[in-house]
Amino acid sequence: MNPPQEVISRPSTPAAELSARSLNVMRIGYAFMGIGLAIVKWPLLVNNARSLPLWEGVVVCLLTAMSLLAFLGLRYPVRMLPILLFEVTWKLIWIATIAIPHLVSHDLDSATRAVLVNCSFVVVIIAVVPWRFAWRHYVRTPGDAWH
């Protein structure tokens, strides 16, 4: 008689919790973000990096890095979800704290208006994020142990 076999169950991967459709919708968001930033920011970095003012250079480098990570999200949509969450978070914070107060006080200048228009494309990213999954994995699930 053979001893009972221990059944080892592997925990499901986070990607397995999402449908192929959800993963592909996320990929649309990554492509939108990655391509958009590559078109707008990469030329500034490649052609003008030395002439950019300090903080504009910082922003260009940050957004170029985000575009590279967004392209990585095409391959690993679930693992790179924090990049989409970061994109949504910073843009909504900027809109709420900078753009809306200027809109309310009717003193929105052309530069701020241009940033607001660019930030308004965040609706695409908001639409592709699997919010229930994000809530479950980043808010409801216990965090990693501190050792």
Sequence and secondary structure as in RCSB ss.txt:
>XXXX:A:sequence
MNPPQEVISRPSTPAAELSARSLNVMRIGYAFMGIGLAIVKWPLLVNNARSLPLWEGVVVCLLTAMSLLAFLGLR
YPVRMLPILLFEVTWKLIWIATIAIPHLVSHDLDSATRAVLVNCSFVVVIIAVVPWRFAWRHYVRTPGDAWH
>XXXX:A:secstr
             GGGGS HHHHHHHHHHHHHHHHHHHHHTHHHHHHHGGGS HHHHHHHHHHHHHHHHHHHHHH
 TTTTHHHHHHHHHHHHHHIIIIIHHHHHTT   HHHHHHHHHHHTHHHHHHHS HHHHHIIIIIS      
